[in-house]
């Protein structure tokens, strides 16, 4: 009876360990394949973990290159912006969709929407910061181009004295 109970415990433990390994593998796979950049950094600014999407977004060859930086602030166009971001995080515990300017490895600027949270211990001390970054550089460029085109059209219309009529290809008036 005792041996059967021990065997049952061993089997149950093995099942639990296998379930844990399967769960960890699923999480790791999701973390590796997600399209947004994911990071974790220490309270002192050291980057502890980044996923491949963030490495690629910032133009680095490997996560180790990012880990070797003096701190996460080095990834920001203006490192003081990260200090302000963390100050806000400390006060609010989380921030959603903050627009930030980062510096790629080659010096190019990338615009991201960053969401982050503070990880605290039982005494409310900060253990880490965790966050995600979505690259919106192309969207920002498109918005800027559209704004510039609108400005140009408004200046053109304002410089015309009397009236403007636009027609379609069949001669129908579209705008007066």
Legacy VTK file of the C-alpha trace (Angstrom):
# vtk DataFile Version 3.0
C-alpha trace
ASCII
DATASET POLYDATA
POINTS 176 float
0.000 0.000 0.000
2.829 2.393 0.900
4.696 1.561 -2.318
1.539 2.131 -4.371
1.035 5.536 -2.724
4.674 6.502 -3.445
4.301 5.352 -7.048
1.119 7.439 -7.365
2.921 10.500 -6.000
5.823 9.971 -8.405
3.458 9.605 -11.369
1.541 12.732 -10.342
4.783 14.687 -9.940
5.969 13.566 -13.374
2.647 14.667 -14.924
2.925 18.025 -13.180
6.489 18.515 -14.405
5.467 17.620 -17.959
2.514 20.032 -17.823
4.853 22.764 -16.575
7.359 22.087 -19.386
4.553 22.191 -21.966
3.205 25.442 -20.526
6.680 27.023 -20.499
7.286 25.936 -24.106
3.986 27.503 -25.210
4.811 30.755 -23.413
8.341 30.863 -24.840
7.013 30.234 -28.346
4.483 33.063 -28.008
7.140 35.395 -26.582
9.533 34.598 -29.440
6.929 35.007 -32.223
4.851 37.991 -31.096
5.151 40.947 -33.496
5.479 43.649 -30.838
8.685 44.272 -28.963
8.629 42.963 -25.393
11.126 43.874 -22.690
11.915 43.650 -19.016
14.440 45.873 -17.276
15.750 46.210 -13.745
15.068 49.270 -11.566
18.658 50.403 -12.232
17.923 50.472 -15.988
19.733 47.287 -17.045
17.854 45.462 -19.788
17.102 41.963 -18.493
15.068 40.472 -21.325
14.005 41.397 -24.864
12.205 39.365 -27.487
13.373 38.952 -31.102
10.822 41.490 -32.383
12.364 44.257 -30.261
15.891 43.260 -31.305
14.833 43.482 -34.961
12.868 46.739 -34.477
15.974 48.401 -33.052
18.314 46.997 -35.704
20.495 44.897 -33.418
21.900 41.483 -34.319
21.152 39.850 -30.974
19.563 40.410 -27.599
23.029 40.226 -26.031
23.989 43.477 -27.784
21.085 45.207 -26.054
21.901 43.574 -22.692
25.436 44.990 -22.999
24.146 48.589 -23.110
24.538 50.633 -19.903
20.752 50.824 -19.606
17.416 51.000 -21.348
17.636 54.817 -21.538
20.327 54.399 -24.224
17.614 53.103 -26.563
15.678 56.372 -26.347
16.259 59.277 -28.723
16.501 61.450 -25.625
17.589 59.318 -22.632
15.922 61.785 -20.243
12.565 60.729 -21.744
13.047 57.275 -20.221
13.709 58.827 -16.813
10.427 60.765 -17.111
8.610 57.640 -18.327
9.804 55.630 -15.313
8.866 58.466 -12.956
5.321 58.329 -14.347
5.319 54.535 -14.121
6.411 54.640 -10.480
3.475 56.944 -9.700
0.810 55.207 -11.828
2.030 51.562 -11.882
1.192 51.328 -15.601
1.142 53.417 -18.751
-0.666 52.585 -21.983
0.232 53.700 -25.524
2.762 56.402 -24.748
4.400 57.682 -27.921
8.190 57.427 -27.598
11.144 58.075 -29.892
13.820 55.387 -29.897
17.234 55.213 -31.518
18.041 52.237 -33.709
21.545 50.797 -33.654
22.389 52.666 -36.889
21.216 55.979 -35.403
17.883 56.121 -37.219
14.814 57.240 -35.294
11.880 54.909 -34.703
8.518 55.955 -33.249
6.823 53.462 -30.926
3.724 53.178 -28.805
4.943 51.893 -25.466
2.845 50.281 -22.763
4.513 49.257 -19.524
3.893 48.278 -15.933
5.833 48.170 -12.691
6.490 44.776 -11.091
6.553 45.149 -7.301
7.431 42.863 -4.404
5.251 42.282 -1.326
6.621 45.460 0.312
5.715 47.496 -2.822
9.373 47.843 -3.812
10.117 47.878 -7.540
11.491 44.587 -8.855
11.347 45.395 -12.583
9.634 47.251 -15.394
7.924 45.217 -18.133
6.575 46.561 -21.362
5.716 46.265 -25.006
6.552 48.504 -27.942
4.717 48.713 -31.260
6.552 50.367 -34.157
4.377 53.157 -35.601
7.086 54.906 -37.629
5.413 54.262 -41.009
2.055 55.450 -39.679
3.607 58.652 -38.302
5.310 59.351 -41.646
2.008 58.854 -43.480
0.247 61.204 -41.038
2.947 63.836 -41.539
2.740 63.537 -45.335
-1.041 63.845 -45.226
-0.822 66.892 -42.959
1.753 68.527 -45.259
-0.468 67.888 -48.294
-3.484 69.360 -46.508
-1.432 72.438 -45.555
-0.297 72.863 -49.160
-3.873 72.596 -50.442
-5.104 75.148 -47.905
-2.357 77.619 -48.831
-3.161 77.163 -52.519
-6.880 77.708 -51.964
-6.274 80.769 -49.796
-4.024 82.324 -52.425
-6.684 82.088 -55.143
-8.720 85.283 -55.305
-12.285 84.598 -56.400
-13.437 81.011 -56.798
-12.309 77.475 -57.411
-14.295 74.813 -59.197
-13.179 71.202 -59.463
-14.836 68.722 -61.778
-14.618 65.026 -62.343
-13.610 63.461 -65.668
-17.201 63.771 -66.980
-17.318 67.503 -66.239
-19.556 67.243 -63.164
-18.756 69.775 -60.444
-17.187 68.094 -57.402
-16.223 71.155 -55.387
-17.112 74.841 -55.606
LINES 1 177
176 0 1 2 3 4 5 6 7 8 9 10 11 12 13 14 15 16 17 18 19 20 21 22 23 24 25 26 27 28 29 30 31 32 33 34 35 36 37 38 39 40 41 42 43 44 45 46 47 48 49 50 51 52 53 54 55 56 57 58 59 60 61 62 63 64 65 66 67 68 69 70 71 72 73 74 75 76 77 78 79 80 81 82 83 84 85 86 87 88 89 90 91 92 93 94 95 96 97 98 99 100 101 102 103 104 105 106 107 108 109 110 111 112 113 114 115 116 117 118 119 120 121 122 123 124 125 126 127 128 129 130 131 132 133 134 135 136 137 138 139 140 141 142 143 144 145 146 147 148 149 150 151 152 153 154 155 156 157 158 159 160 161 162 163 164 165 166 167 168 169 170 171 172 173 174 175
